[in-house]
Amino acid sequence: TVGTTVFCLLVGTLAAFSFSRYPFRGSDGLMIGILSTQMFPQGMLLITLYLTFLALKLLNTYPALILANTTFAIPFSIWILKGFFDTIPREIEDAAMIDGCGRLGALTRVVLPMIAPGLVAAGVYTFLIAWDEYLFAATLTVKPEMRTLPPGIIQSFVGQFYLNWPNVMAASVLVTIPVTILFIFFQKHLVQGLTAGAVKG
């Protein structure tokens, strides 16, 4: 979950910055195409991803889960972060570069702190996707020690001829506690990030 969030924020930030600052012919169509991938269910790519990771010998590894989850989490991150980058005037970056910052320094020291609500919104969204994800975790991992919480609950309390509903429900409630705490802690920034990215972008 943490790996997916960090990787998605890193790639999403760089991609959104590129779309915002270096538009090219067809960039708007490409953005729509990236966002339209959210319409397709995970099952459509499951076999393709499985065969790809099998060929690369990445099954039963955390990189496989990180890449698979990033596939579905990064479009929204790019979209919301691009909206924030579009609200930052280029003159601010130019002033930072005149003062001695390079392009990367202006991004990390000046621009990123200004879009902190967007980073929080994208990070929490990615975290929720990776935390609750079941299909990829159950398909791409076989070893018990590699299981994430959702398939781990099923593996622990569901047998061939029985289903321990009380334990499944209790475990499901416990799994939601960290997410609830995370949402309460970042609620202000999350709502601000989602609304600002949607309205200004």
Contacts in CASP RR format, 6 or more apart in sequence:
PFRMAT RR
TARGET T0000
AUTHOR 0000-0000-0000
METHOD contacts of the structure
MODEL  1
TVGTTVFCLLVGTLAAFSFSRYPFRGSDGLMIGILSTQMFPQGMLLITLY
LTFLALKLLNTYPALILANTTFAIPFSIWILKGFFDTIPREIEDAAMIDG
CGRLGALTRVVLPMIAPGLVAAGVYTFLIAWDEYLFAATLTVKPEMRTLP
PGIIQSFVGQFYLNWPNVMAASVLVTIPVTILFIFFQKHLVQGLTAGAVK
G
1 127 0 8 1.000
1 130 0 8 1.000
1 131 0 8 1.000
1 148 0 8 1.000
3 62 0 8 1.000
3 66 0 8 1.000
3 130 0 8 1.000
4 65 0 8 1.000
4 66 0 8 1.000
4 69 0 8 1.000
4 70 0 8 1.000
4 73 0 8 1.000
4 126 0 8 1.000
4 127 0 8 1.000
4 129 0 8 1.000
4 130 0 8 1.000
5 123 0 8 1.000
5 126 0 8 1.000
5 127 0 8 1.000
5 130 0 8 1.000
7 66 0 8 1.000
7 70 0 8 1.000
8 69 0 8 1.000
8 70 0 8 1.000
8 73 0 8 1.000
8 74 0 8 1.000
8 77 0 8 1.000
8 122 0 8 1.000
8 123 0 8 1.000
8 126 0 8 1.000
9 77 0 8 1.000
9 119 0 8 1.000
9 122 0 8 1.000
9 123 0 8 1.000
9 126 0 8 1.000
11 70 0 8 1.000
11 74 0 8 1.000
12 74 0 8 1.000
12 77 0 8 1.000
12 78 0 8 1.000
12 81 0 8 1.000
12 122 0 8 1.000
13 81 0 8 1.000
13 112 0 8 1.000
13 119 0 8 1.000
15 74 0 8 1.000
15 78 0 8 1.000
16 77 0 8 1.000
16 78 0 8 1.000
16 79 0 8 1.000
16 81 0 8 1.000
16 82 0 8 1.000
16 83 0 8 1.000
16 84 0 8 1.000
16 85 0 8 1.000
17 81 0 8 1.000
17 85 0 8 1.000
17 107 0 8 1.000
17 111 0 8 1.000
19 27 0 8 1.000
19 30 0 8 1.000
19 31 0 8 1.000
19 78 0 8 1.000
19 82 0 8 1.000
19 85 0 8 1.000
20 82 0 8 1.000
20 83 0 8 1.000
20 85 0 8 1.000
20 86 0 8 1.000
21 85 0 8 1.000
21 90 0 8 1.000
21 93 0 8 1.000
31 78 0 8 1.000
31 79 0 8 1.000
31 82 0 8 1.000
34 75 0 8 1.000
34 78 0 8 1.000
34 79 0 8 1.000
35 75 0 8 1.000
35 76 0 8 1.000
35 78 0 8 1.000
35 79 0 8 1.000
37 72 0 8 1.000
37 75 0 8 1.000
38 72 0 8 1.000
38 75 0 8 1.000
38 76 0 8 1.000
42 72 0 8 1.000
42 135 0 8 1.000
42 136 0 8 1.000
43 135 0 8 1.000
45 71 0 8 1.000
46 135 0 8 1.000
46 136 0 8 1.000
46 139 0 8 1.000
49 68 0 8 1.000
49 71 0 8 1.000
49 136 0 8 1.000
49 140 0 8 1.000
50 59 0 8 1.000
50 139 0 8 1.000
50 140 0 8 1.000
53 59 0 8 1.000
53 64 0 8 1.000
53 67 0 8 1.000
53 68 0 8 1.000
53 140 0 8 1.000
58 64 0 8 1.000
58 67 0 8 1.000
59 140 0 8 1.000
59 141 0 8 1.000
59 142 0 8 1.000
60 140 0 8 1.000
60 141 0 8 1.000
60 142 0 8 1.000
60 143 0 8 1.000
60 146 0 8 1.000
61 146 0 8 1.000
62 146 0 8 1.000
64 140 0 8 1.000
64 141 0 8 1.000
65 130 0 8 1.000
65 136 0 8 1.000
65 137 0 8 1.000
65 140 0 8 1.000
65 141 0 8 1.000
65 148 0 8 1.000
68 136 0 8 1.000
68 140 0 8 1.000
69 126 0 8 1.000
69 129 0 8 1.000
69 130 0 8 1.000
69 133 0 8 1.000
69 136 0 8 1.000
72 129 0 8 1.000
73 125 0 8 1.000
73 126 0 8 1.000
73 129 0 8 1.000
73 130 0 8 1.000
74 126 0 8 1.000
76 122 0 8 1.000
76 125 0 8 1.000
77 122 0 8 1.000
77 123 0 8 1.000
77 125 0 8 1.000
77 126 0 8 1.000
80 118 0 8 1.000
80 121 0 8 1.000
80 122 0 8 1.000
80 125 0 8 1.000
80 193 0 8 1.000
80 194 0 8 1.000
80 197 0 8 1.000
80 198 0 8 1.000
81 115 0 8 1.000
81 118 0 8 1.000
81 119 0 8 1.000
81 122 0 8 1.000
82 201 0 8 1.000
83 197 0 8 1.000
83 200 0 8 1.000
83 201 0 8 1.000
84 115 0 8 1.000
84 117 0 8 1.000
84 118 0 8 1.000
84 193 0 8 1.000
84 196 0 8 1.000
84 197 0 8 1.000
84 200 0 8 1.000
84 201 0 8 1.000
85 111 0 8 1.000
85 115 0 8 1.000
86 200 0 8 1.000
86 201 0 8 1.000
87 196 0 8 1.000
87 197 0 8 1.000
87 200 0 8 1.000
87 201 0 8 1.000
88 111 0 8 1.000
88 114 0 8 1.000
88 115 0 8 1.000
92 106 0 8 1.000
92 110 0 8 1.000
92 111 0 8 1.000
92 114 0 8 1.000
93 103 0 8 1.000
93 106 0 8 1.000
93 107 0 8 1.000
93 110 0 8 1.000
93 111 0 8 1.000
96 102 0 8 1.000
96 105 0 8 1.000
96 106 0 8 1.000
96 109 0 8 1.000
96 110 0 8 1.000
97 103 0 8 1.000
97 106 0 8 1.000
101 109 0 8 1.000
101 110 0 8 1.000
112 119 0 8 1.000
116 189 0 8 1.000
117 189 0 8 1.000
117 192 0 8 1.000
117 193 0 8 1.000
117 196 0 8 1.000
118 189 0 8 1.000
118 193 0 8 1.000
118 196 0 8 1.000
118 197 0 8 1.000
120 186 0 8 1.000
120 189 0 8 1.000
120 190 0 8 1.000
120 193 0 8 1.000
121 189 0 8 1.000
121 190 0 8 1.000
121 192 0 8 1.000
121 193 0 8 1.000
121 194 0 8 1.000
121 197 0 8 1.000
124 182 0 8 1.000
124 183 0 8 1.000
124 186 0 8 1.000
124 190 0 8 1.000
127 179 0 8 1.000
127 182 0 8 1.000
128 179 0 8 1.000
131 149 0 8 1.000
131 175 0 8 1.000
131 178 0 8 1.000
131 179 0 8 1.000
132 150 0 8 1.000
132 179 0 8 1.000
133 148 0 8 1.000
133 150 0 8 1.000
134 150 0 8 1.000
134 151 0 8 1.000
137 147 0 8 1.000
137 148 0 8 1.000
137 150 0 8 1.000
137 151 0 8 1.000
138 147 0 8 1.000
138 150 0 8 1.000
138 151 0 8 1.000
138 154 0 8 1.000
141 147 0 8 1.000
141 148 0 8 1.000
141 151 0 8 1.000
144 152 0 8 1.000
144 155 0 8 1.000
147 155 0 8 1.000
149 175 0 8 1.000
150 175 0 8 1.000
153 168 0 8 1.000
153 171 0 8 1.000
153 172 0 8 1.000
153 175 0 8 1.000
154 168 0 8 1.000
156 167 0 8 1.000
156 171 0 8 1.000
157 163 0 8 1.000
157 164 0 8 1.000
157 167 0 8 1.000
157 168 0 8 1.000
157 171 0 8 1.000
158 164 0 8 1.000
158 168 0 8 1.000
183 190 0 8 1.000
END
